């Protein structure tokens, strides 16, 4: 986890440095603002995930900022779901992010039913998997932006 927080802090500092240069902000103003703001932002980052199911709660999966490990917090009303998710099932025939007891869907299930394929980019729950995803993504970006060699 610490490596992710350090990476986040480094990236934020780099982005704010670029902003500082663009806006001609003094070093003194920048240092006090950037350090306190970044420390506050990083202290609020929570990578933990509670995956325990509550039988009395709705069994719909929530997006939860892409983590997808959170169960709806509303009480069951009819069957396994709350009023909102029962309406979703009635209107759309599916739950957008599926049932918490099943695997995470690959696509937005409502849009998929409408013929629109929209991938759901879930955030991995394990910090090492998160880091690997970031590294893989960066590697793909590097490959895509590298100029192609022209052979003659």
C-alpha positions in Angstrom: 0.0 0.0 0.0 2.8 2.4 0.8 4.2 2.1 -2.7 0.8 3.2 -4.1 0.6 6.2 -1.8 4.2 7.2 -2.6 3.5 7.0 -6.3 0.3 9.0 -5.8 2.2 11.7 -3.9 5.0 11.9 -6.5 2.5 12.2 -9.3 0.5 14.9 -7.6 3.7 16.9 -6.8 4.7 16.6 -10.4 1.3 17.8 -11.7 1.3 20.7 -9.2 4.8 21.7 -10.2 3.7 22.0 -13.8 0.7 24.1 -12.8 2.9 26.3 -10.6 5.2 27.0 -13.6 2.2 27.7 -15.9 0.6 30.1 -13.5 3.9 31.7 -12.2 3.1 30.9 -8.5 5.8 31.8 -6.0 7.8 29.0 -4.3 6.7 30.0 -0.9 2.9 30.0 -1.8 3.3 26.8 -3.7 5.3 24.9 -1.0 2.8 25.5 1.8 -0.3 24.8 -0.3 1.0 21.8 -2.2 2.4 20.0 0.8 -0.7 20.4 3.0 -3.2 19.7 0.3 -1.4 16.6 -1.0 -0.9 15.2 2.5 -4.6 15.8 3.2 -5.6 14.1 -0.1 -3.4 11.1 0.5 -4.6 10.7 4.1 -8.1 10.2 2.8 -7.2 7.5 0.3 -8.7 4.2 1.4 -7.7 1.0 -0.3 -9.4 -1.3 2.1 -12.5 -3.2 1.0 -15.1 -4.8 3.3 -16.4 -7.8 1.4 -18.6 -9.3 4.0 -22.2 -9.6 2.9 -25.2 -8.5 5.0 -28.2 -10.8 4.4 -30.7 -8.1 5.5 -29.4 -5.7 2.8 -30.1 -5.5 -0.9 -27.9 -7.9 -2.9 -27.2 -5.5 -5.8 -23.5 -4.6 -6.5 -22.6 -0.9 -6.3 -20.0 0.8 -8.5 -18.2 2.3 -5.5 -15.7 4.3 -7.5 -14.9 1.3 -9.7 -14.1 -1.1 -6.8 -17.4 -3.0 -7.2 -17.0 -4.8 -3.9 -19.7 -3.0 -2.1 -23.2 -4.2 -1.5 -26.2 -1.9 -1.7 -26.8 -0.4 1.8 -30.6 -0.3 1.5 -32.8 -3.0 3.2 -34.4 -5.7 1.1 -38.0 -4.9 0.2 -39.1 -7.6 -2.2 -37.0 -10.7 -2.7 -33.3 -10.0 -2.5 -33.4 -6.3 -3.6 -34.4 -2.9 -2.4 -37.1 -0.8 -4.1 -34.6 1.0 -6.4 -33.0 -2.2 -7.6 -36.3 -4.0 -7.9 -37.4 -1.1 -10.2 -34.2 -1.5 -12.2 -34.9 -5.2 -12.7 -38.5 -4.5 -13.6 -37.7 -1.7 -16.1 -34.4 -3.0 -17.5 -34.5 -6.7 -16.8 -31.0 -6.6 -15.3 -29.0 -4.9 -12.6 -26.4 -2.5 -14.1 -23.5 -3.9 -12.0 -25.0 -7.3 -11.3 -25.6 -9.1 -8.0 -22.9 -8.9 -5.3 -22.9 -12.7 -4.9 -21.9 -13.2 -8.6 -18.7 -12.3 -10.5 -18.3 -8.7 -11.5 -19.8 -8.2 -15.0 -17.4 -7.2 -17.8 -19.9 -4.8 -19.4 -22.6 -2.4 -18.2 -25.4 -4.9 -18.2 -28.2 -2.3 -18.9 -26.3 -0.8 -21.9 -25.4 -4.3 -23.1 -29.0 -5.3 -23.1 -29.7 -2.2 -25.3 -27.0 -3.3 -27.7 -24.3 -0.9 -26.5 -21.1 -2.5 -25.4 -19.5 -0.4 -22.6 -16.7 -2.1 -20.7 -16.6 -1.7 -17.0 -13.0 -1.0 -15.8 -13.0 -2.4 -12.3 -10.3 -1.4 -9.9 -8.5 -4.4 -8.5 -9.0 -4.9 -4.7 -5.4 -6.2 -4.1 -2.9 -3.3 -4.0 -0.3 -5.4 -5.9 -2.9 -6.1 -8.6 -3.7 -2.4 -8.7 0.0 -1.6 -9.2 0.3 -4.3 -11.9 -2.7 -2.8 -13.7 -1.2 0.6 -13.7 2.1 -0.7 -15.0 0.4 -2.7 -17.7 -1.6 0.4 -18.7 1.5 2.5 -18.8 3.3 -0.1 -20.9 0.5 -0.2 -23.4 0.5 3.6 -23.6 4.2 3.6 -24.2 3.8 1.0 -27.0 1.0 3.0 -28.7 2.9 6.3 -28.6 6.2 4.9 -29.8 6.8 5.8 -33.5 6.7 2.9 -35.9 9.8 2.0 -37.8 9.5 2.3 -41.5 11.5 -0.4 -43.3 12.4 0.1 -46.9 
